[in-house]
Amino acid sequence: MIASIFRHGVTRLNFWYGTNDMNGSKTQRISGWVLSFLLAAFLIVASAMGKFTEWEGKAEMFAQMGWAEDVMFRIGIVEVAVAILFLIPRTAFLGAILLSAYLGGAVATHVRVNDAFWFPIVMGIIAWIALGLRQPEIFRLALGQPGLTEAKPDQSI
């Protein structure tokens, strides 16, 4: 089943569970897309661009975190790629998983250097909420709720 999610996207799960509400409300979908674009814009513009451009104190800051500038450049490429995967509906589920892994690395880096580490955690939570609003089946799976037409045990014996 997981392999099929990656091949066909999370909305394919709606077929398996027999749900009629494939997209949730329009307001939920729009809210999910707005959050998704804001998150991706932050990752690409505010965070990754700092890894691609030269600025005063860059080498010292990266050295304090334990990373060389060339490594940070590659991390910036990964950050942009994951943000783009998160925005593409067919790859959004995979993008959210990879984004969680990326942000986990950010948390580990900040913890290691005794820096504030709450921001990447908040970003990860926002990412999953945004995806859940875009694709409501995510919330159903996360909460362990059955599909709408999933059969109940037969009690007529």
Steps between C-alpha positions, in 0.01 A plus 500: 500500500781745588668439163174585327474825697836604361401397146152652490494764774302503821171579328513146359422382854155651464419235242610219733298632792201584281474858617289747309665807651828487314597864545342629820346844498621767264604719794712216643672440167572870451632531856721197443640644179563841659688338789690279255610792284600708803705211635665433164569871452669515838707189426604613153535878543589563863685182593654345189606826336720571801684181416551605135604864543805660657449719804708626787537248783378204293815290543512564876135414552522177301827408676328550837235250391770260387441527126729614219367748242508244218291260708250776575469567127401136445261514795341804335445298181332226704285761675377646171436154351297388803296823498418449131402136558272617780319739264433245225172322584613160375824510704375701800486200733856401417601866525348525850690190613827633358430845645450340842834323466670822388352695790603220737858558387456871567374427851796268564745765378352769722487270804865400444619862510266589791289732284122551501350200321123556515463677163564195274254302714231765446576501126453122486166521681385774262606287202289202610201721584527666159515162325208373707292799397595447135442123516258418786579129479827584679308598815285189477806277475682684778204468735436135409148568381344252258373599158138604460379172350727262685291202606407453862517151648190295423298450818212304344636157587 
